[in-house]
Every structure is written in structure tokens, then in C-alpha cells.
Amino acid sequence: MENTIMTHDRLIGFRFAYWFDEPQRGDIILFEYPVDEKQIYIKRVIGLPGETVQIKKGKVYINGKKLKSDIYGITKYIDEPGIAEEPLELGKDEYFCLGDNRPVSYDSRYEEVGPVHRSEIIGKVWIRIWPLTKFGKVS
């Protein structure tokens, strides 16, 4: 998630964020790593339930339209589309998540992670408490 969140940053997540609301595109979420539930992933929601996601020519497309609000990635081109090289239809409880540091992010593009199920989402990243010079809301 660099440059948004750096390796030694300390964050507070809001576990109740999605009790009465659903994740939105652009939210930074916390979810359980599908293979090892002890590991927590932090990624940005890109695709929402029921949408079709595809990465072609280095850009993200949602339902066949180029995602214009994809301003978070540190590069403007995605080299590795992974499972989203072909249109990927998300289920009614699935989210497609990408890391902001797309060249090295291990995210929904990879089969081992894949789309994130709603039941795997733990909460939403809320504020950074360390380093103090960057204290505040994370978006």
C-alpha cells in the first residue's frame, strides 16, 4: 500500500465500519488472508459485488468502462493483470481489491488471494497513529 501506508506505520482500523454500511470503491479495508487467517491484508476496494472487472492495456475496467477514479496507484500502468486479464465477474458478496503499490502488491489479481468475500472483511482503515508526523485519517 506504499506510498499511502508505509511498512512501519501504525494504524487503527474501525471494525464496526461495515456493520450498517457496505464497503465502497476507494475504501482501504482490512481482511483475513485467505490461506493464513492469522495474517491481515490491507488493500483498496476497486470492484464491487456484481461488477465485472478487467485489467487490459494496463488499466482497470469496471463493466467495460475505464475506471477514471483510479488515482491511488503509484504507477499509471498495471504490468500484471493476473486473473483479471479476462473479464472477472464478482459474486454478490465479492470485492476486487488492489494495493496502491501495484507493481509489487499481492492482491485480488492473484489466484491465491482472489476476490475478497464480504465475510473476510474485518474493518476499514481509519487513522494513522505512527509516525506522529503523519498522524490523521488515512484515505
Helices and strands as residue ranges (DSSP letters): E 10-14, E 28-32, E 40-47, E 52-56, E 59-62, E 65-66, G 82-85, E 88-89, E 94-98, E 116-117, G 118-120, E 121-130, G 132-134, E 136-137
